[in-house]
Amino acid sequence: MDEEALLDALRSVDDPEAGMNIVELGLVYGVDAAPDRNAPAQDGNAPVRWIANVRMTMTSPPARSAIT
C-alpha cells in the first residue's frame, strides 16, 4: 500500500465543520502503512490487512469526539 492510495482513501473523510475532506484542507501531514504481521496472508500473497499511521491535526476540540 503506497502513500497515494492512503491519501485517496482519506479523501473520503470530511471535516464536519468545514464540509471538505481532510486531505484537501491540509490537515494530513503524512501517512504510511505496514503489513499487519498478525494477519494471515492468502496463498502466499500480500497480507489481507494493513496498519496505517496518519499524522494530522484537528480543526477544533469537538472534532476529536468524532473519532472512533
N, C-alpha and C positions, 0 to 999 in steps of 0.2 A: 504494500500500500504506500503510495507516494504522497508528498505534500499537497499536490494539486487535487488529488482525489479526496483528501481530508477537507481541504478548503471548499471543494464543491459540495460536500455533504453539509458543512457548516453554513453554507449559503441558504439552506432551508430553515435556519434558526433565526427568527425575527426578534429584535429587541421590542418588548411590549410597549415601551414608551415612545420610541422613535418610529415604529412601524416599518423598519428596514432591517435587512439581515445584518448579523453581527460582523461579517467579513467586510461588507461594503462600508459599514460605519467605522471601520478601523479599530474595532475592539479586540481583534485577534492579533497577537504579536508573533505567534509561531505555533507550529503543530509538528508532531512526529508520532510515529506508530511503531510498535514492535509486535511480533507474533506472541500470542499468549502461550507460554510454554506448558500450561496445564490443559490446553485444548488439544484434542486428538486430531491428527492430520488424516485426511481421507485418501486412501490409496497412494500414500507417499507424496501427495501434492502439498500445496501450501496449507497452513493451518486455517481452520474454519472460523477462527476468532482472533481478533487483534485488540491490543490495548493502545488507546490513543491518549496522548497528552496534549492538552490545549492550553496555551499561555494567553491569557486575555485579561481585560479589565471589565468591570461592571459600570453601568451608567449611573446607578443610584442604589441606595440600600434596599428599597423594595424589590429590585430586580434579583437580588440574591435569594429571596424567598421563592422565586420561580424555579430554582434549580432543584432537581430531584435526583 
